[in-house]
Amino acid sequence: MPAQTLTPAIRALMANLIDYAGLFPPAKLPLDDAIRNYARYLGEADAWMLGRFILPAARLGEVGAYKSLFRTSAPLSLSLLGRGGQSADEFVDACATDATDLVKFLESFGTRGNAQVLEVKLPEEVLNRGEAAPVLKLLDQTARRLDELLPVTIVPFFEASVGDAWREAFGPVIAGIAESNRRREAHRMAHAGFKLRCGGVEASAFPPVEAIAQAIVQCRDANVAMKFTAGLHHPLRHQDKVIGTMMHGFVNVFGAAILARENKLSEREVLPILLCENAAEFAFEDFFAWRDLRAGADAIATIRRTGATSYGSCSFDEPREDLRALQLL
């Protein structure tokens, strides 16, 4: 399809959706290749679907050599992966180090670079408590440190790597983020979100659909934004023969998040959207629909901005090639 025939729903769904994670498995490209790919994508017709370049904060010092690849109109927009820490004190100190490195990057790149997102794993000692209070205390400490150090607003997304303990762990983490956001009116930092890992290079890295449904509904109820990462290279849920597991689709995941917020769906009602493998059950017109559930283009844009923001993918080519195969681009 020519670009001008794109429907309002596909435009709203896919706008800046894909954060490019070429440095990470399975692509695992050298920095030189990945950052040049990103610069090239910014100049292509599909750049409207491209989000940020995902970069470990510890590697900020390496990107200075690539400043000439970017312009004010097409900057190096970063989503930083924070160093994190095993303990609460290590975590706060690491976030401070990330912030210090970011300030140096911003001073060096000027209008050719920016960083608006910080993604970081919460320390295990906080997650193991299974309570919201330790999470809240840590996030408040982190917000204060970032406020002190950063001249710009950054949106933190906190990841809870909890393995099979997701049923008990997600709730306290999301509740802690939500309460920290309510208190954050006194801070300059933007409201924090919840980051959910949807896959990896091994079957064990893929969470069950029940875990995704629970996170979507709990974040909706707590008014906490979500960011997703890993395993979402393709639009629809499908069996991956190489890894030997079912892989989640980004249309399934974002469609479920959008429809859950627009239609106040329960976890049970979200599950079949996540499980759907049939493209014909989804519609992209002036609205997005799955079966008889709908969300208009304006609602999609709002939810994408405030509720289901983006996902990290080590490939920018695979998602758009699949969308073309489905005649959506």
C-alpha positions as a Markdown table, in Angstrom:
| # | Residue | x | y | z |
|---|---|---|---|---|
| 1 | Met | 0.0 | 0.0 | 0.0 |
| 2 | Pro | 1.2 | 3.5 | -0.7 |
| 3 | Ala | 1.9 | 5.5 | 2.5 |
| 4 | Gln | -1.1 | 7.8 | 1.9 |
| 5 | Thr | -3.5 | 4.9 | 2.2 |
| 6 | Leu | -2.5 | 4.1 | 5.8 |
| 7 | Thr | -5.6 | 4.0 | 8.0 |
| 8 | Pro | -5.9 | 6.2 | 11.1 |
| 9 | Ala | -5.8 | 3.1 | 13.3 |
| 10 | Ile | -2.5 | 1.8 | 12.0 |
| 11 | Arg | -1.0 | 5.3 | 12.1 |
| 12 | Ala | -2.0 | 5.7 | 15.7 |
| 13 | Leu | -0.9 | 2.2 | 16.7 |
| 14 | Met | 2.5 | 2.2 | 15.0 |
| 15 | Ala | 3.6 | 5.8 | 15.5 |
| 16 | Asn | 7.1 | 5.7 | 17.2 |
| 17 | Leu | 6.2 | 2.3 | 18.5 |
| 18 | Ile | 9.5 | 0.4 | 17.9 |
| 19 | Asp | 12.5 | 1.3 | 20.0 |
| 20 | Tyr | 15.5 | 0.0 | 18.2 |
| 21 | Ala | 17.6 | -2.4 | 20.3 |
| 22 | Gly | 20.1 | -3.6 | 17.7 |
| 23 | Leu | 22.8 | -3.9 | 20.3 |
| 24 | Phe | 20.9 | -6.7 | 22.1 |
| 25 | Pro | 20.3 | -10.4 | 21.3 |
| 26 | Pro | 19.5 | -12.0 | 19.1 |
| 27 | Ala | 20.9 | -9.4 | 16.7 |
| 28 | Lys | 23.6 | -8.3 | 19.1 |
| 29 | Leu | 25.2 | -5.9 | 16.6 |
| 30 | Pro | 28.4 | -3.9 | 17.3 |
| 31 | Leu | 27.7 | -0.3 | 18.3 |
| 32 | Asp | 29.0 | 1.0 | 14.9 |
| 33 | Asp | 26.5 | -1.1 | 13.0 |
| 34 | Ala | 23.6 | -0.5 | 15.3 |
| 35 | Ile | 23.9 | 3.2 | 15.5 |
| 36 | Arg | 24.4 | 3.6 | 11.8 |
| 37 | Asn | 21.3 | 1.5 | 11.2 |
| 38 | Tyr | 19.4 | 3.8 | 13.5 |
| 39 | Ala | 20.6 | 6.9 | 11.7 |
| 40 | Arg | 19.7 | 5.4 | 8.3 |
| 41 | Tyr | 16.2 | 4.4 | 9.6 |
| 42 | Leu | 15.6 | 8.0 | 10.6 |
| 43 | Gly | 15.9 | 9.0 | 6.9 |
| 44 | Glu | 13.6 | 6.3 | 5.6 |
| 45 | Ala | 9.9 | 6.5 | 4.8 |
| 46 | Asp | 9.0 | 4.3 | 7.7 |
| 47 | Ala | 10.8 | 6.6 | 10.2 |
| 48 | Trp | 7.4 | 7.5 | 11.7 |
| 49 | Met | 7.2 | 4.0 | 13.3 |
| 50 | Leu | 10.7 | 4.3 | 14.8 |
| 51 | Gly | 11.1 | 5.2 | 18.5 |
| 52 | Arg | 14.3 | 5.6 | 20.4 |
| 53 | Phe | 17.7 | 3.9 | 20.2 |
| 54 | Ile | 18.2 | 1.7 | 23.2 |
| 55 | Leu | 21.6 | 2.2 | 24.8 |
| 56 | Pro | 23.2 | 1.1 | 28.1 |
| 57 | Ala | 23.9 | 4.2 | 30.1 |
| 58 | Ala | 27.4 | 2.8 | 30.7 |
| 59 | Arg | 28.1 | 3.2 | 27.0 |
| 60 | Leu | 27.1 | 6.8 | 26.7 |
| 61 | Gly | 30.8 | 7.8 | 26.4 |
| 62 | Glu | 31.1 | 5.7 | 23.2 |
| 63 | Val | 28.6 | 7.5 | 21.0 |
| 64 | Gly | 30.4 | 10.8 | 20.7 |
| 65 | Ala | 32.1 | 9.6 | 17.5 |
| 66 | Tyr | 28.7 | 9.4 | 15.8 |
| 67 | Lys | 27.4 | 12.9 | 16.4 |
| 68 | Ser | 27.8 | 13.8 | 12.8 |
| 69 | Leu | 25.3 | 11.2 | 11.8 |
| 70 | Phe | 22.5 | 13.1 | 13.4 |
| 71 | Arg | 20.7 | 16.5 | 13.1 |
| 72 | Thr | 18.4 | 18.6 | 15.1 |
| 73 | Ser | 15.6 | 17.5 | 12.9 |
| 74 | Ala | 16.6 | 13.8 | 13.2 |
| 75 | Pro | 18.4 | 13.5 | 16.5 |
| 76 | Leu | 19.9 | 10.5 | 18.3 |
| 77 | Ser | 16.9 | 9.9 | 20.7 |
| 78 | Leu | 18.0 | 7.5 | 23.4 |
| 79 | Ser | 16.2 | 5.2 | 25.8 |
| 80 | Leu | 18.8 | 4.4 | 28.4 |
| 81 | Leu | 19.3 | 1.1 | 30.1 |
| 82 | Gly | 20.3 | 1.9 | 33.6 |
| 83 | Arg | 23.1 | 0.1 | 35.4 |
| 84 | Gly | 20.8 | -0.9 | 38.3 |
| 85 | Gly | 22.1 | -2.6 | 41.5 |
| 86 | Gln | 21.6 | -5.6 | 43.7 |
| 87 | Ser | 20.7 | -3.5 | 46.8 |
| 88 | Ala | 18.7 | -0.4 | 47.2 |
| 89 | Asp | 21.7 | 1.7 | 47.9 |
| 90 | Glu | 23.6 | 0.4 | 44.9 |
| 91 | Phe | 20.5 | 1.1 | 42.8 |
| 92 | Val | 20.2 | 4.7 | 43.8 |
| 93 | Asp | 24.0 | 5.3 | 43.4 |
| 94 | Ala | 23.9 | 3.6 | 39.9 |
| 95 | Cys | 21.0 | 5.8 | 38.8 |
| 96 | Ala | 23.0 | 8.9 | 39.9 |
| 97 | Thr | 26.0 | 7.6 | 37.8 |
| 98 | Asp | 23.6 | 7.2 | 34.9 |
| 99 | Ala | 22.4 | 10.7 | 35.3 |
| 100 | Thr | 25.9 | 12.1 | 35.5 |
| 101 | Asp | 26.9 | 10.3 | 32.3 |
| 102 | Leu | 23.7 | 11.6 | 30.6 |
| 103 | Val | 24.5 | 15.2 | 31.4 |
| 104 | Lys | 27.8 | 14.8 | 29.7 |
| 105 | Phe | 26.1 | 13.3 | 26.6 |
| 106 | Leu | 23.6 | 16.2 | 26.5 |
| 107 | Glu | 26.3 | 18.8 | 26.7 |
| 108 | Ser | 28.2 | 17.1 | 23.9 |
| 109 | Phe | 25.4 | 16.5 | 21.5 |
| 110 | Gly | 23.4 | 19.6 | 22.0 |
| 111 | Thr | 20.2 | 19.5 | 19.8 |
| 112 | Arg | 21.5 | 16.5 | 17.9 |
| 113 | Gly | 20.8 | 14.1 | 20.8 |
| 114 | Asn | 18.3 | 13.6 | 23.7 |
| 115 | Ala | 17.3 | 11.0 | 26.2 |
| 116 | Gln | 13.8 | 11.0 | 27.5 |
| 117 | Val | 13.5 | 7.5 | 29.0 |
| 118 | Leu | 15.5 | 5.5 | 31.6 |
| 119 | Glu | 14.8 | 1.7 | 31.8 |
| 120 | Val | 16.2 | -0.1 | 34.8 |
| 121 | Lys | 15.7 | -3.3 | 36.7 |
| 122 | Leu | 14.6 | -3.1 | 40.3 |
| 123 | Pro | 17.0 | -4.8 | 42.8 |
| 124 | Glu | 16.1 | -8.2 | 43.9 |
| 125 | Glu | 16.2 | -7.3 | 47.6 |
| 126 | Val | 13.2 | -5.0 | 47.0 |
| 127 | Leu | 11.3 | -7.4 | 44.8 |
| 128 | Asn | 11.8 | -10.3 | 47.2 |
| 129 | Arg | 9.9 | -8.5 | 49.9 |
| 130 | Gly | 6.7 | -8.7 | 48.0 |
| 131 | Glu | 5.5 | -5.4 | 49.4 |
| 132 | Ala | 4.8 | -2.0 | 47.9 |
| 133 | Ala | 6.4 | 0.0 | 50.7 |
| 134 | Pro | 10.1 | -0.9 | 49.9 |
| 135 | Val | 9.5 | -0.2 | 46.2 |
| 136 | Leu | 7.9 | 3.2 | 47.1 |
| 137 | Lys | 10.8 | 4.1 | 49.3 |
| 138 | Leu | 13.4 | 3.2 | 46.7 |
| 139 | Leu | 11.5 | 5.1 | 43.9 |
| 140 | Asp | 11.2 | 8.2 | 46.0 |
| 141 | Gln | 14.9 | 8.2 | 46.8 |
| 142 | Thr | 15.7 | 7.7 | 43.1 |
| 143 | Ala | 13.4 | 10.5 | 42.0 |
| 144 | Arg | 15.1 | 12.9 | 44.4 |
| 145 | Arg | 18.6 | 12.0 | 43.1 |
| 146 | Leu | 17.6 | 12.3 | 39.5 |
| 147 | Asp | 15.9 | 15.7 | 40.3 |
| 148 | Glu | 19.1 | 16.9 | 41.8 |
| 149 | Leu | 21.3 | 15.8 | 38.9 |
| 150 | Leu | 19.4 | 16.2 | 35.7 |
| 151 | Pro | 18.6 | 19.4 | 33.9 |
| 152 | Val | 15.9 | 17.6 | 31.8 |
| 153 | Thr | 12.8 | 15.5 | 32.5 |
| 154 | Ile | 13.2 | 11.8 | 32.0 |
| 155 | Val | 10.6 | 9.1 | 32.2 |
| 156 | Pro | 11.8 | 6.0 | 34.2 |
| 157 | Phe | 10.4 | 2.6 | 33.5 |
| 158 | Phe | 11.0 | 0.0 | 36.2 |
| 159 | Glu | 11.4 | -3.7 | 35.4 |
| 160 | Ala | 10.5 | -6.4 | 37.8 |
| 161 | Ser | 12.5 | -9.6 | 36.9 |
| 162 | Val | 10.5 | -12.0 | 39.0 |
| 163 | Gly | 10.5 | -15.3 | 37.0 |
| 164 | Asp | 7.6 | -17.5 | 38.0 |
| 165 | Ala | 6.7 | -15.3 | 41.0 |
| 166 | Trp | 4.8 | -12.8 | 38.8 |
| 167 | Arg | 1.4 | -13.4 | 40.4 |
| 168 | Glu | 2.6 | -12.2 | 43.7 |
| 169 | Ala | 5.2 | -9.7 | 42.6 |
| 170 | Phe | 3.6 | -7.5 | 39.9 |
| 171 | Gly | 0.9 | -6.1 | 42.2 |
| 172 | Pro | 3.2 | -4.6 | 44.9 |
| 173 | Val | 5.7 | -3.2 | 42.3 |
| 174 | Ile | 2.9 | -1.5 | 40.2 |
| 175 | Ala | 1.3 | -0.2 | 43.4 |
| 176 | Gly | 4.6 | 1.2 | 44.6 |
| 177 | Ile | 5.1 | 2.9 | 41.2 |
| 178 | Ala | 1.6 | 4.3 | 41.3 |
| 179 | Glu | 2.0 | 5.8 | 44.8 |
| 180 | Ser | 5.4 | 7.2 | 43.9 |
| 181 | Asn | 3.8 | 8.9 | 40.9 |
| 182 | Arg | 1.2 | 10.5 | 43.2 |
| 183 | Arg | 3.9 | 11.9 | 45.4 |
| 184 | Arg | 6.0 | 13.0 | 42.4 |
| 185 | Glu | 4.0 | 16.1 | 41.9 |
| 186 | Ala | 6.6 | 17.7 | 44.1 |
| 187 | His | 9.4 | 16.6 | 41.8 |
| 188 | Arg | 10.3 | 17.6 | 38.3 |
| 189 | Met | 10.7 | 14.0 | 37.1 |
| 190 | Ala | 7.9 | 12.6 | 34.9 |
| 191 | His | 5.6 | 9.8 | 36.2 |
| 192 | Ala | 7.3 | 6.4 | 36.2 |
| 193 | Gly | 6.1 | 3.4 | 34.3 |
| 194 | Phe | 6.3 | -0.4 | 34.5 |
| 195 | Lys | 8.5 | -2.3 | 32.0 |
| 196 | Leu | 7.5 | -5.9 | 31.1 |
| 197 | Arg | 9.8 | -8.4 | 29.4 |
| 198 | Cys | 8.0 | -10.5 | 26.9 |
| 199 | Gly | 10.7 | -12.8 | 25.7 |
| 200 | Gly | 14.3 | -13.5 | 25.0 |
| 201 | Val | 16.6 | -16.1 | 23.4 |
| 202 | Glu | 15.3 | -19.0 | 25.5 |
| 203 | Ala | 11.8 | -20.4 | 25.9 |
| 204 | Ser | 12.0 | -19.8 | 29.7 |
| 205 | Ala | 12.2 | -16.0 | 29.0 |
| 206 | Phe | 8.7 | -15.8 | 27.5 |
| 207 | Pro | 6.1 | -15.1 | 30.2 |
| 208 | Pro | 2.7 | -16.8 | 30.0 |
| 209 | Val | -0.2 | -14.8 | 28.5 |
| 210 | Glu | -1.7 | -14.7 | 32.0 |
| 211 | Ala | 1.2 | -12.7 | 33.3 |
| 212 | Ile | 0.9 | -10.2 | 30.5 |
| 213 | Ala | -2.9 | -9.9 | 31.0 |
| 214 | Gln | -2.4 | -9.3 | 34.8 |
| 215 | Ala | 0.3 | -6.6 | 34.2 |
| 216 | Ile | -1.9 | -4.9 | 31.6 |
| 217 | Val | -5.0 | -4.8 | 33.9 |
| 218 | Gln | -3.1 | -3.9 | 37.0 |
| 219 | Cys | -1.3 | -1.0 | 35.3 |
| 220 | Arg | -4.6 | 0.2 | 33.8 |
| 221 | Asp | -6.2 | 0.2 | 37.2 |
| 222 | Ala | -3.3 | 1.9 | 38.8 |
| 223 | Asn | -2.9 | 4.4 | 36.0 |
| 224 | Val | 0.7 | 3.3 | 35.4 |
| 225 | Ala | 2.2 | 3.4 | 31.9 |
| 226 | Met | 3.8 | 0.3 | 30.3 |
| 227 | Lys | 6.8 | -0.3 | 28.2 |
| 228 | Phe | 7.5 | -3.7 | 26.7 |
| 229 | Thr | 10.7 | -5.4 | 25.6 |
| 230 | Ala | 12.0 | -8.5 | 23.9 |
| 231 | Gly | 10.3 | -11.2 | 22.0 |
| 232 | Leu | 7.9 | -8.9 | 20.0 |
| 233 | His | 9.5 | -9.0 | 16.6 |
| 234 | His | 6.3 | -10.1 | 14.8 |
| 235 | Pro | 2.7 | -8.7 | 14.8 |
| 236 | Leu | 0.9 | -11.9 | 15.8 |
| 237 | Arg | 1.3 | -14.7 | 18.3 |
| 238 | His | 3.0 | -17.7 | 16.7 |
| 239 | Gln | 5.1 | -20.8 | 17.3 |
| 240 | Asp | 8.8 | -20.1 | 16.9 |
| 241 | Lys | 10.5 | -23.3 | 15.8 |
| 242 | Val | 14.0 | -22.2 | 16.6 |
| 243 | Ile | 13.3 | -21.3 | 20.3 |
| 244 | Gly | 10.6 | -23.9 | 20.6 |
| 245 | Thr | 7.9 | -21.8 | 22.2 |
| 246 | Met | 5.0 | -19.5 | 21.4 |
| 247 | Met | 6.1 | -15.9 | 20.8 |
| 248 | His | 3.8 | -13.0 | 21.7 |
| 249 | Gly | 2.8 | -10.6 | 18.9 |
| 250 | Phe | 3.1 | -6.8 | 19.2 |
| 251 | Val | -0.4 | -6.4 | 17.7 |
| 252 | Asn | -1.7 | -8.8 | 20.3 |
| 253 | Val | 0.0 | -7.1 | 23.3 |
| 254 | Phe | -0.6 | -3.5 | 22.3 |
| 255 | Gly | -4.1 | -4.3 | 21.0 |
| 256 | Ala | -4.9 | -5.9 | 24.4 |
| 257 | Ala | -3.5 | -3.0 | 26.3 |
| 258 | Ile | -5.4 | -0.5 | 24.2 |
| 259 | Leu | -8.7 | -2.4 | 24.3 |
| 260 | Ala | -8.4 | -3.1 | 28.0 |
| 261 | Arg | -8.1 | 0.6 | 28.8 |
| 262 | Glu | -10.8 | 1.7 | 26.4 |
| 263 | Asn | -13.3 | -1.1 | 27.2 |
| 264 | Lys | -12.4 | -1.7 | 30.9 |
| 265 | Leu | -11.7 | -5.4 | 30.2 |
| 266 | Ser | -10.9 | -7.9 | 33.0 |
| 267 | Glu | -7.9 | -10.2 | 32.8 |
| 268 | Arg | -10.1 | -13.0 | 31.6 |
| 269 | Glu | -11.4 | -10.8 | 28.8 |
| 270 | Val | -7.8 | -9.7 | 27.8 |
| 271 | Leu | -6.5 | -13.3 | 27.5 |
| 272 | Pro | -8.2 | -14.2 | 24.1 |
| 273 | Ile | -6.8 | -11.0 | 22.5 |
| 274 | Leu | -3.3 | -12.0 | 23.6 |
| 275 | Leu | -3.9 | -15.6 | 22.3 |
| 276 | Cys | -5.3 | -14.7 | 18.9 |
| 277 | Glu | -3.2 | -16.0 | 15.9 |
| 278 | Asn | -5.7 | -15.0 | 13.2 |
| 279 | Ala | -5.0 | -11.6 | 11.6 |
| 280 | Ala | -8.5 | -11.6 | 10.2 |
| 281 | Glu | -9.9 | -11.1 | 13.7 |
| 282 | Phe | -8.2 | -7.7 | 13.9 |
| 283 | Ala | -9.4 | -4.6 | 12.0 |
| 284 | Phe | -7.5 | -1.3 | 11.3 |
| 285 | Glu | -9.8 | 1.3 | 10.0 |
| 286 | Asp | -10.9 | 4.6 | 11.5 |
| 287 | Phe | -10.8 | 2.4 | 14.6 |
| 288 | Phe | -8.8 | -0.6 | 15.9 |
| 289 | Ala | -10.9 | -3.6 | 16.6 |
| 290 | Trp | -10.6 | -7.2 | 17.7 |
| 291 | Arg | -13.9 | -9.0 | 17.1 |
| 292 | Asp | -16.6 | -6.7 | 18.6 |
| 293 | Leu | -14.2 | -4.6 | 20.8 |
| 294 | Arg | -13.2 | -1.2 | 19.4 |
| 295 | Ala | -11.0 | 1.8 | 20.1 |
| 296 | Gly | -11.0 | 4.9 | 17.9 |
| 297 | Ala | -7.8 | 6.4 | 16.5 |
| 298 | Asp | -7.9 | 9.3 | 19.0 |
| 299 | Ala | -8.2 | 6.9 | 21.9 |
| 300 | Ile | -5.4 | 4.8 | 20.5 |
| 301 | Ala | -3.1 | 7.8 | 20.3 |
| 302 | Thr | -3.9 | 8.8 | 23.9 |
| 303 | Ile | -3.4 | 5.3 | 25.3 |
| 304 | Arg | -0.1 | 5.0 | 23.3 |
| 305 | Arg | 1.1 | 8.2 | 24.9 |
| 306 | Thr | 0.0 | 7.6 | 28.4 |
| 307 | Gly | -0.6 | 3.8 | 28.8 |
| 308 | Ala | 1.2 | 1.6 | 26.3 |
| 309 | Thr | 4.2 | 3.5 | 25.1 |
| 310 | Ser | 6.6 | 1.4 | 23.0 |
| 311 | Tyr | 8.6 | -1.8 | 22.8 |
| 312 | Gly | 12.2 | -2.7 | 22.3 |
| 313 | Ser | 13.1 | -4.8 | 19.2 |
| 314 | Cys | 16.6 | -5.7 | 18.0 |
| 315 | Ser | 15.1 | -5.6 | 14.5 |
| 316 | Phe | 13.3 | -2.7 | 12.8 |
| 317 | Asp | 13.0 | -4.5 | 9.5 |
| 318 | Glu | 11.1 | -7.6 | 10.7 |
| 319 | Pro | 8.1 | -5.8 | 12.2 |
| 320 | Arg | 7.5 | -3.6 | 9.1 |
| 321 | Glu | 8.1 | -6.5 | 6.7 |
| 322 | Asp | 5.4 | -8.5 | 8.5 |
| 323 | Leu | 3.0 | -5.6 | 8.5 |
| 324 | Arg | 3.5 | -5.3 | 4.7 |
| 325 | Ala | 2.8 | -9.0 | 4.3 |
| 326 | Leu | -0.5 | -8.4 | 6.1 |
| 327 | Gln | -1.1 | -5.5 | 3.8 |
| 328 | Leu | -1.2 | -3.0 | 6.7 |
| 329 | Leu | 1.6 | -0.8 | 5.3 |
